Amino acid sequence: MSRLIVVSNRVNPPTGKGDESVGGLAMALAAALREYSGLWFGWSGKTTPEFTGQLAMQRIDGVTVATVDLEEADYDEYYNGYANKTLWPLFHYRADLTAYDRAYGEGYERVNCRFAETLRPLIEPDDMVWIHDYHLIPLARELRKLGVENRIGFFLHIPWPAHQLFTTLPGHRPLVEALFDYDLVGFQTAEFQQAFEEYVISEADGEHVGPHCLKAFGRTLHVGSYPIGMDASDFGKMMKSARAARMRDLMTAATVFRQLIVGVDRLDYSKGLEERFLGFERLLIDNPDLRREVLMLQIAPPSREGVEAYQEIRARLDALSGRINGEFSDIDWAPFRYVNKNYRRDELAGIYCASKVGLVTPLRDGMNLVCKEYVAAQNPEDPGVLVLSRFAGAARQMKEALLVNPNSPEEIAEALKQALAMDKSERIRRWRALFENVQREDVTAWRDAFVADLAGTAEKLKALAS
């Protein structure tokens, strides 16, 4: 079997001690690398005065990793700049927050070139290379320049925007052209894949030359949708841990006479946190009888604190949470807890299990694994209810959730009221359907589908040529 090389901006393999990040990318990639021999390459998360390209190799919990440090200028221009001030807001439909700076684009190209030069000596003739996310779109182009002829796949974890929006990006055409140096490009949903195809056909004079196959820029590219899942089996084991049980018991005791609504999100403007807070506030305004009956817990670990937009949203959320508690609290209770810290995944599992409602309302999201973890954490005999944004990629799979428009506080409030009042039989019916999907469309299914299609791209090209 061919060796698999995974490449991502950050290399963050799980330690096996239950303290992994809330996000699902690290868990998903580690699961892939334990199944297929190979290594995980990317940035160490550290900076150095001058880029040297020196590799650090180690093996962590069964995963071989190779990391490289970046210069401060690389971090500012490539990571904080083009990746998180240009591509991230644009791809999440926040053109108002998108920053265009020539230095950012130059830093993005420079780091992708440096990654390619550092990675090239590690690639053996039969390896398959699987590159991840918006930070590294041009990496295949740079590897091809260095003579790499291996099969190279790319998976985009975030949304691909509508082509009319994407054309507002200076240099949008070269960025899409770089994707045609891959053999296979994968998206979270068919909707995102279609948006990409529309751009290629409308803006690059491309054409379909076969099922899920596009031709443009003189090259042929396979595309597909691969909804990422979670490791349901591993999460089930985590639910039985002592930490999960302690956190479940703690939250159950804290809400013995109240129903717990929980949200867990990285502190980011794409997650719809302001709108969510306003939706909970509307629930309290419209339903005075519920005020002492519910507690909302929002966990929002800070991220990208060097980016101004993130500093601004944190200030707004601090003010909004204070306003809600100031308006509705009494001397012996408060309706809202807003916490800016990280929790272990096993602790979060316990919190999910103790809650009556999981509130996951991003304004735009590639997939969102929090909603799947919430479902996996529920007690089958008395499950909670998932309230989910229709603009999360997961909404296409999880239709039995209460789907809402996250921009509407009234719609969020109504869904919360419906969830809190839902009888047990309906909760069980909805949960069973959701859990079946979580188990079926798990990380293994995602991994195997993408790797199998990447392995088969050469045969598909031969079939098209014949």
CORGITA-V749068 format. One record per pair of residues at least 24 apart in sequence whose ideal C-beta (glycine too) atoms are under 7 Angstrom apart, sorted by the first residue. I is the first residue (numbers start at 1). GAP is how many residues later the second one is. Records with the same first field share a line. If there is no record, write none. Layout:
# CORGITA-V749068
I->GAP  GAP
This chain:
# CORGITA-V749068
1->35
2->124  125  126  453
3->34  35  121  123  124
4->28  29  32  34  124  126  447
5->33  34  36  117  118  122  124  125
6->26  27  32  34  124  126
7->34  35  112  122  124  125  129  132
8->34  124  125
9->33  34  124  126  127
10->32  33  35
11->29  31  32  33  54  56
13->27  47  48  50  52
14->47
15->45  46
16->45
18->220  223  225  326  327  328
19->325
20->325
22->242  244  279  326
23->243
24->204  206  345
25->132
27->204
28->200  415  418
30->33
31->200  412  413  416
32->415
33->30
34->28  29
35->412
36->415
39->25  26  27  83
40->24  25
41->25  78  81
42->25
43->24  25  27
44->24  25
47->24  25  28
51->63
53->61  64  65
55->63
66->56
68->50
70->41
73->34
74->33  36  37
77->26  27  29  30
78->29  30  33
80->226  227
81->26
82->25  26
83->25  51  52
84->220  223
85->222
87->47
90->71  79
91->43  67  68  69  70
92->66  67  178  272
93->68  72  271
94->175
95->70  73
97->172  212
100->70
105->66
109->29
112->24  26  27  30
113->29
115->24
116->26  27  30
117->29
120->26  28
123->25  27
128->326  327
130->25  324
132->25
133->24
134->24
137->38  41  42
138->40
140->41  42
141->37  40
144->37
151->32  303  304  306  307
152->30  31
153->29  30  31  33  297  301
154->25  28  31
155->31  71  295
156->30  31
157->31  209
158->208
159->33  205  207
160->27  32  35  36
161->34
162->33
163->32  35  36  39  40
166->33
167->36
173->30  31
176->24  28
177->40
179->42
180->36  37  39  41
182->39
183->39  271  274
184->38  40  269  270  273
185->36  38
186->38  40  264
187->38
188->37  39  40  178  179  205
189->36  38  204  207
190->35
193->30  31  32
196->27
197->26
209->255
210->254
213->251
220->241
222->231  235  238
224->229
226->220  223  224
227->140  166  170  214  219
228->139  215  218
229->143  209  212  213  214  216  217
230->139  142  143  146  208  212  213
231->211  212
232->144  206  207  210
235->114  138  141
236->140
238->107  108  111
239->110  114  138
241->105
243->101  103  104  107
244->102  103  105  106
245->105
246->104
247->100  103  104
248->102  105  106
251->99  100  103
252->102
255->40
258->35  36  37
259->34  35  97  161
260->35  37  94  95  96
261->33  35  94  95  96  98  155
262->35  89  90  93  96  97
263->35  96  97
264->35  84  106
265->35  105
266->35  37
267->33  34  35  36  43  46  47  73
268->35
269->40  44
270->92  93  94  95
271->91
272->89  90  91  117  134
273->27  44
274->42  43  46
275->86  131  132  134
276->83  85  136
277->40  43  44  47
278->131
279->130  133  134  137
280->56
281->43
282->127  128  131
283->130  133  134
284->44  51
286->127
287->130
291->37  44
292->41
294->41  126
295->40  42
296->39  40
297->40
298->40
299->40  44
300->40
301->39  40  41
302->38
349->28
352->25
353->24  25  26
355->29
356->28  29  64
357->27  28  30  59  62  63
358->26  28  29
359->28
360->26  27  28  29  32
361->28  43  45  51
362->27  29  30  44
363->28  43  44
364->27
365->26  27  28
366->27
367->26  27
368->24  25  26
371->27
372->66
375->56  59  60  63
376->59  62
378->53
382->42
383->44  45  48
385->34  37  42  45
386->48
387->28  29  32
397->40  44
398->36  39
400->30  33  34
401->33
